[in-house]
Amino acid sequence: MANLFITIVSTKKMLNGKHKVRIAVSHNLTTRYIPTNIIIDAENEFKNGKVVKRPDKDILNARLKKIYDMYYERCMKIEYANTLTCTQLIKYCIFAESR
């Protein structure tokens, strides 16, 4: 069973110092990340899976929840998910997005 959560990866800071918010997928003792199109200015604008300290935080959190729910639903629909690696699971979820 895969675990999904919203996070930022502080070691993957963009060249301009900003951070992409990512969906972390933890499966079979491995974690991989799906980048989103949501960018925050600093690490202190993100806490416990939520965007904070921004005037547009409610809009960004709603968008993140929608993205998270989409990937969670896709992962739960896979009947044979336990036989896949984390990378294969992510590729399947992203490929399902383009269908």
Backbone bond lengths (Angstrom), bond angles and torsions (degrees), N, CA, C in turn:
res aa  C-N    CA-C-N  psi(-1)  N-CA   C-N-CA  omega(-1)  CA-C   N-CA-C  phi
1 M - - - 1.447 - - 1.526 108.70 -
2 A 1.295 116.17 131.33 1.464 122.10 -179.45 1.525 110.70 -87.01
3 N 1.310 115.26 144.63 1.462 121.95 173.37 1.521 107.77 -110.65
4 L 1.315 116.57 131.88 1.454 121.52 178.69 1.519 109.10 -117.21
5 F 1.316 116.11 142.28 1.456 120.58 174.33 1.519 109.66 -154.51
6 I 1.321 115.32 157.12 1.458 122.71 -177.71 1.520 107.99 -92.29
7 T 1.341 116.56 132.57 1.452 120.06 -175.88 1.522 111.30 -154.75
8 I 1.318 115.46 172.12 1.456 121.68 165.34 1.520 106.34 -121.62
9 V 1.314 116.38 152.86 1.458 121.23 177.87 1.522 106.50 -110.46
10 S 1.317 116.34 106.87 1.463 120.11 -173.60 1.526 112.66 -63.94
11 T 1.322 117.93 -24.87 1.465 120.14 178.75 1.524 112.29 -79.23
12 K 1.320 117.82 -11.41 1.465 121.64 179.38 1.524 110.61 -107.72
13 K 1.316 115.53 47.06 1.456 121.46 178.74 1.529 108.76 -69.49
14 M 1.319 116.31 141.44 1.459 121.08 178.20 1.531 109.47 -72.10
15 L 1.329 117.19 163.83 1.459 121.18 -177.93 1.526 112.93 -59.65
16 N 1.321 116.88 -30.58 1.463 120.36 -179.94 1.531 112.61 -86.30
17 G 1.329 117.70 6.65 1.460 121.95 177.20 1.518 114.72 88.73
18 K 1.317 117.40 -3.01 1.465 120.93 -179.92 1.528 109.82 -87.01
19 H 1.324 116.01 170.82 1.464 121.70 -178.28 1.521 110.60 -126.79
20 K 1.338 115.88 139.76 1.461 120.84 170.46 1.515 108.14 -87.19
21 V 1.307 116.06 136.03 1.462 120.08 174.00 1.526 106.45 -80.89
22 R 1.320 117.02 137.30 1.462 122.21 -175.05 1.525 110.83 -126.89
23 I 1.318 114.51 156.84 1.460 121.41 170.99 1.525 106.07 -99.06
24 A 1.315 116.87 116.12 1.461 121.22 178.60 1.521 108.31 -88.20
25 V 1.326 115.45 133.85 1.461 121.71 177.73 1.522 107.01 -118.18
26 S 1.314 116.14 115.58 1.454 122.35 178.98 1.525 107.91 -107.90
27 H 1.343 115.39 121.06 1.464 119.98 -174.67 1.526 108.35 -154.09
28 N 1.311 117.15 132.82 1.468 122.62 179.45 1.527 112.04 51.27
29 L 1.313 117.04 49.06 1.467 124.77 177.09 1.531 113.73 62.81
30 T 1.316 117.57 21.69 1.462 122.96 178.65 1.519 108.74 -130.32
31 T 1.325 116.13 145.47 1.459 120.75 176.98 1.520 109.19 -122.87
32 R 1.313 115.74 131.20 1.465 123.13 175.35 1.520 107.14 -128.78
33 Y 1.324 115.56 160.87 1.460 120.68 -174.00 1.523 111.42 -123.29
34 I 1.327 115.41 139.08 1.460 122.62 173.68 1.525 106.35 -108.99
35 P 1.330 117.91 113.64 1.471 118.97 -179.99 1.523 111.29 -71.74
36 T 1.315 115.86 146.97 1.461 121.60 175.09 1.524 107.83 -108.52
37 N 1.307 116.86 176.29 1.461 120.40 178.17 1.528 111.66 -91.38
38 I 1.313 117.57 10.05 1.464 121.95 -178.95 1.527 108.98 -93.57
39 I 1.327 115.40 125.52 1.460 122.12 -177.10 1.525 108.65 -121.47
40 I 1.330 115.32 133.54 1.466 120.10 176.14 1.527 108.43 -114.09
41 D 1.326 115.65 157.68 1.463 120.84 -173.78 1.524 113.80 -78.81
42 A 1.320 118.22 -33.09 1.464 120.96 -176.46 1.526 110.24 -150.49
43 E 1.327 115.06 161.35 1.466 120.51 -179.77 1.520 112.53 -62.20
44 N 1.328 117.19 -30.96 1.463 119.14 -177.34 1.527 112.82 -74.12
45 E 1.328 117.59 -2.81 1.468 121.30 175.01 1.526 111.85 -89.47
46 F 1.326 116.98 6.00 1.462 121.56 -177.62 1.522 108.70 -134.59
47 K 1.330 116.14 129.12 1.464 120.26 -179.67 1.521 109.78 -151.40
48 N 1.326 116.53 129.46 1.470 123.36 176.18 1.527 112.86 52.12
49 G 1.316 117.10 44.10 1.458 120.86 176.49 1.511 115.14 77.76
50 K 1.320 117.54 13.30 1.470 121.40 -178.76 1.523 109.90 -134.19
51 V 1.328 114.98 149.85 1.456 121.47 173.58 1.524 107.34 -82.46
52 V 1.328 116.42 131.18 1.467 122.11 -179.62 1.529 108.99 -132.60
53 K 1.310 116.21 169.15 1.466 123.47 174.68 1.526 113.30 57.02
54 R 1.326 116.38 38.20 1.462 121.73 176.19 1.520 107.89 -139.51
55 P 1.327 117.36 146.37 1.469 118.84 178.80 1.530 112.82 -66.69
56 D 1.336 117.44 -26.70 1.464 121.12 -178.89 1.529 112.60 -101.25
57 K 1.334 117.06 23.55 1.465 120.79 -175.03 1.523 113.35 -61.75
58 D 1.331 118.10 -36.65 1.462 120.38 -178.80 1.524 111.34 -65.91
59 I 1.311 116.69 -41.40 1.468 121.16 178.74 1.525 110.17 -66.06
60 L 1.334 116.85 -45.81 1.465 120.48 -179.42 1.523 111.32 -64.42
61 N 1.322 117.81 -41.00 1.469 120.42 178.62 1.526 111.59 -65.60
62 A 1.315 117.45 -35.99 1.467 120.63 176.99 1.527 110.27 -66.15
63 R 1.338 116.64 -41.72 1.467 120.11 178.08 1.522 110.94 -64.97
64 L 1.333 116.56 -42.04 1.462 120.43 178.35 1.523 111.40 -63.08
65 K 1.315 117.09 -41.53 1.470 121.16 178.52 1.523 110.67 -61.59
66 K 1.321 116.37 -40.76 1.462 120.63 179.31 1.533 110.94 -64.85
67 I 1.329 116.79 -43.60 1.467 121.26 178.46 1.527 109.97 -64.69
68 Y 1.332 116.44 -45.81 1.460 121.32 179.01 1.525 110.82 -58.42
69 D 1.328 116.98 -47.68 1.466 121.31 -179.37 1.522 111.77 -60.97
70 M 1.332 116.92 -38.12 1.457 121.01 179.59 1.533 110.45 -62.27
71 Y 1.337 116.90 -49.37 1.462 120.05 -179.63 1.529 111.67 -68.35
72 Y 1.318 117.65 -37.33 1.461 120.88 178.60 1.526 110.41 -62.04
73 E 1.322 116.05 -44.96 1.464 120.49 179.71 1.525 111.00 -61.87
74 R 1.313 116.49 -42.19 1.469 119.78 179.27 1.518 111.55 -64.21
75 C 1.320 117.45 -40.86 1.466 120.62 178.98 1.524 111.46 -65.64
76 M 1.316 117.44 -38.51 1.457 120.98 -178.29 1.530 112.13 -71.29
77 K 1.320 117.62 -23.75 1.464 120.84 179.86 1.525 112.73 -76.95
78 I 1.313 118.17 -15.89 1.464 121.53 -178.08 1.527 108.62 -79.35
79 E 1.310 116.16 113.14 1.464 120.89 -176.54 1.527 112.37 -72.66
80 Y 1.307 117.19 -29.45 1.459 121.97 -175.69 1.531 111.53 -107.51
81 A 1.323 117.75 30.73 1.470 122.33 -175.84 1.528 112.29 -60.00
82 N 1.315 118.11 -32.98 1.467 120.41 -178.28 1.519 112.64 -65.88
83 T 1.323 117.85 -20.29 1.459 120.51 179.63 1.525 112.28 -88.66
84 L 1.323 117.96 -8.17 1.462 121.94 -178.58 1.523 111.04 -93.24
85 T 1.324 115.23 153.46 1.458 119.36 170.22 1.523 107.92 -80.08
86 C 1.309 116.19 168.91 1.463 120.34 179.93 1.531 110.44 -62.33
87 T 1.318 117.08 -41.81 1.465 121.17 179.20 1.522 111.02 -63.08
88 Q 1.325 117.48 -43.11 1.462 120.91 178.53 1.522 111.09 -64.10
89 L 1.311 116.59 -39.00 1.462 121.32 179.12 1.528 110.53 -62.43
90 I 1.320 116.84 -44.63 1.463 120.66 179.27 1.521 110.65 -64.93
91 K 1.327 116.82 -43.73 1.467 119.67 179.06 1.522 110.67 -60.75
92 Y 1.324 116.93 -39.58 1.456 120.40 178.54 1.525 110.82 -63.51
93 C 1.322 116.35 -43.81 1.474 120.36 -179.65 1.522 111.51 -65.76
94 I 1.312 117.49 -40.59 1.466 120.64 179.45 1.523 109.92 -70.40
95 F 1.336 117.39 -39.91 1.464 120.40 178.79 1.521 110.51 -64.13
96 A 1.310 117.30 -37.57 1.464 121.04 177.99 1.518 110.47 -62.45
97 E 1.333 116.61 -26.63 1.463 121.96 178.77 1.523 110.87 -66.44
98 S 1.333 117.46 -35.80 1.462 120.45 -175.79 1.522 113.20 -85.77
99 R 1.321 117.80 -2.81 1.477 120.44 179.44 1.491 111.42 -75.81
